[in-house]
Amino acid sequence: MADDTGIEALIDLMARLPGLGPRSARRAVLVLLKKRAQLMAPLAQAMAEVALTARDCQTCGNIGTTDTCAICADPRRATGEICVVEDVADLWAMERGQAFKGRYHVLGGTLSALDAIGPDDLRIPRLAARVADEHIREVILALNATVDGQTTAHYIADVLAPSGVQVTSLAQGVPIGGELDYLDDGTIGAALKARRRF
């Protein structure tokens, strides 16, 4: 156990990160301390720089270092399609797959009566404005298959209905390489409903 209050404070801060408990944080800090010059100093410098420069994209809600993120600034991404996601982590996951070539809209969460999160707490009004302003043809709802995610998807579809834009959602069901024995009942049910001609 470290005696230095600065080291303990660092361990406590690291333990607040998702996926790290006190023991994992302690191990991570120990590695950083052992490699101060190669790892800790560059990490501290990068974190300080990002803390000063990171900001939300004014258009879509992505995180970057300018008021307009690289995706929104890229004219090749103006395909007339917007993919709606709950948060930036979902956007980054979609980008990892490199399958979607349009632009995004980050809601900042989902509707939740229990948490008192309504439409005005999310970027839903901004989405409706973008559909009109950017002449969007299709809005792809890439929201999680949870009750709150599906409630949000239905709400967005209702809000956008008067605009005449096509609203679609990601397919749900059996993943590539998935075995039926390991899937839950909801996934199997969704796969059956979304079946298509072979």
Secondary structure, DSSP 8 states (H G I E B T S, - for coil): ----HHHHHHHHHHTTSTT--HHHHHHHHHHHHHTIIIIIHHHHHHHHHHHHH-EE-TTT--EESSSS-HHHH-GGG-SSEEEEESSHHHHHHHHHHT---SEEEE-SS--BTTTTB-GGGTTHHHHHHHHHHTT-SEEEE---SSHHHHHHHHHHHHHHGGGT-EEEE---S--TT--GGGS-HHHHHHHHHT----
